[in-house]
Amino acid sequence: MNLDSLTKRHFRLAQALSIQYRTRPWVSSRLDRIANAIAATERQIVALNASSGQASWLQFADADHGFA
């Protein structure tokens, strides 16, 4: 997968997780599955960036969302 595809996947998964947290009662197995998919996607993004020598995608994501 390329960076664009991974970034879109991460966005979709984050949206899905947000929706699941608003749904009651929580289905913890579903929340875990989505959270694990997000973590795996983030690892793929970091690995892709490391292999291509690009700046960390997560640094840009944090800056866009106002995180320190």
Backbone bond lengths (Angstrom), bond angles and torsions (degrees), N, CA, C in turn:
res aa  C-N    CA-C-N  psi(-1)  N-CA   C-N-CA  omega(-1)  CA-C   N-CA-C  phi
1 M - - - 1.453 - - 1.515 109.32 -
2 N 1.320 115.19 147.00 1.462 119.07 177.07 1.534 109.93 -93.05
3 L 1.314 116.35 171.91 1.461 121.62 -175.83 1.522 111.73 -60.38
4 D 1.312 117.48 -40.10 1.458 120.76 -179.86 1.531 111.06 -61.62
5 S 1.316 116.73 -45.27 1.472 121.44 179.50 1.520 111.18 -64.11
6 L 1.330 116.18 -42.17 1.455 120.07 179.61 1.525 111.62 -65.98
7 T 1.319 116.39 -40.24 1.464 120.25 179.12 1.526 110.72 -64.53
8 K 1.320 116.89 -42.23 1.471 120.18 177.48 1.526 110.78 -64.26
9 R 1.328 116.14 -40.85 1.471 119.77 178.66 1.519 110.18 -62.56
10 H 1.328 116.93 -43.70 1.465 121.36 179.17 1.532 110.22 -59.63
11 F 1.318 116.88 -44.20 1.457 121.55 179.74 1.533 110.96 -61.23
12 R 1.341 116.53 -46.82 1.471 120.60 179.58 1.529 111.68 -62.32
13 L 1.322 116.39 -41.59 1.462 119.86 179.06 1.531 111.38 -65.91
14 A 1.318 117.12 -40.81 1.460 120.44 178.35 1.527 110.67 -62.85
15 Q 1.321 116.96 -39.43 1.467 120.65 176.06 1.523 110.60 -63.76
16 A 1.328 116.60 -44.12 1.464 120.98 -179.87 1.528 110.59 -61.86
17 L 1.326 117.02 -40.49 1.458 120.45 178.88 1.520 110.78 -64.59
18 S 1.310 116.60 -42.62 1.460 120.89 178.11 1.531 111.23 -60.21
19 I 1.307 116.42 -43.52 1.470 121.30 178.80 1.526 110.24 -63.18
20 Q 1.317 116.60 -43.56 1.465 119.73 -179.18 1.523 112.05 -64.64
21 Y 1.333 117.66 -34.90 1.464 120.09 177.80 1.528 111.69 -69.37
22 R 1.329 117.68 -25.19 1.466 120.30 177.61 1.526 111.87 -82.32
23 T 1.322 117.06 -15.90 1.458 122.08 -178.44 1.527 109.59 -86.55
24 R 1.334 115.65 129.29 1.464 120.08 177.93 1.506 109.04 -115.64
25 P 1.302 120.62 143.01 1.459 125.22 -7.35 1.527 110.84 -74.39
26 W 1.334 115.22 155.87 1.447 120.02 178.36 1.523 110.46 -67.73
27 V 1.293 115.74 139.78 1.466 121.48 172.54 1.525 105.65 -104.08
28 S 1.329 115.01 98.02 1.463 119.22 -171.27 1.524 112.78 -60.94
29 S 1.311 118.07 -32.65 1.466 119.14 179.06 1.524 111.09 -65.41
30 R 1.329 117.03 -36.48 1.465 121.30 177.61 1.532 110.28 -69.62
31 L 1.336 116.83 -43.17 1.461 120.44 178.00 1.529 110.56 -61.34
32 D 1.323 116.40 -43.44 1.465 120.58 178.72 1.522 111.28 -62.00
33 R 1.328 116.98 -43.16 1.461 120.99 -178.65 1.529 110.56 -61.86
34 I 1.326 116.77 -44.39 1.465 120.46 -179.51 1.532 110.22 -67.54
35 A 1.327 116.95 -44.04 1.473 120.25 179.42 1.524 111.00 -61.96
36 N 1.320 117.22 -39.86 1.465 120.65 177.52 1.524 111.10 -65.85
37 A 1.324 117.05 -37.69 1.466 120.58 177.75 1.530 110.67 -66.50
38 I 1.326 116.73 -38.00 1.468 120.64 176.78 1.528 109.83 -62.87
39 A 1.323 116.66 -46.80 1.467 120.48 -179.74 1.526 111.10 -61.76
40 A 1.315 116.67 -42.04 1.473 120.09 178.89 1.521 111.06 -64.15
41 T 1.319 116.79 -39.91 1.464 121.43 178.65 1.526 110.45 -64.81
42 E 1.330 116.57 -42.30 1.462 120.16 178.38 1.529 110.98 -63.03
43 R 1.335 117.09 -39.13 1.472 119.75 177.22 1.525 110.66 -64.30
44 Q 1.331 117.40 -38.77 1.464 120.43 177.96 1.522 111.19 -64.83
45 I 1.317 116.81 -39.95 1.466 121.04 178.94 1.520 110.51 -63.24
46 V 1.324 116.00 -46.11 1.466 120.22 179.77 1.522 110.42 -63.14
47 A 1.326 117.05 -43.45 1.463 120.43 179.50 1.526 111.22 -63.49
48 L 1.311 116.88 -41.26 1.458 121.07 178.97 1.518 110.50 -63.36
49 N 1.320 116.27 -44.38 1.463 120.23 179.27 1.520 111.78 -66.42
50 A 1.315 116.79 -38.16 1.470 120.32 179.73 1.526 110.50 -66.33
51 S 1.319 116.54 -38.95 1.465 119.33 -178.44 1.524 112.36 -73.50
52 S 1.329 116.63 -25.07 1.456 119.49 -179.18 1.527 112.44 -98.11
53 G 1.338 116.46 -6.23 1.453 120.41 178.53 1.516 113.62 76.86
54 Q 1.330 117.66 15.91 1.460 121.16 179.70 1.524 109.87 -81.90
55 A 1.339 115.44 162.87 1.462 120.73 175.16 1.518 108.53 -66.17
56 S 1.305 115.54 155.79 1.459 120.64 -177.23 1.519 111.81 -63.58
57 W 1.328 115.64 127.29 1.465 122.05 176.59 1.513 109.73 -61.82
58 L 1.335 117.58 -35.58 1.456 120.53 -177.10 1.525 111.30 -66.42
59 Q 1.323 118.07 -31.87 1.459 119.82 176.40 1.515 110.09 -63.30
60 F 1.331 117.23 -41.63 1.451 120.55 178.59 1.518 110.83 -67.92
61 A 1.318 117.59 -38.45 1.462 121.46 -179.76 1.521 108.99 -64.53
62 D 1.324 117.70 -43.33 1.455 120.41 179.69 1.526 111.02 -63.49
63 A 1.314 117.65 -40.62 1.471 121.52 179.88 1.524 110.49 -64.79
64 D 1.327 117.20 -39.25 1.455 120.51 -179.51 1.515 112.67 -66.82
65 H 1.322 117.16 -27.35 1.458 120.90 -176.76 1.524 112.70 -102.75
66 G 1.312 116.57 5.55 1.461 120.18 176.01 1.515 114.73 77.41
67 F 1.331 118.47 15.61 1.453 120.16 177.36 1.513 109.36 -81.54
68 A 1.294 115.95 151.02 1.465 120.54 179.77 1.503 111.64 -81.52
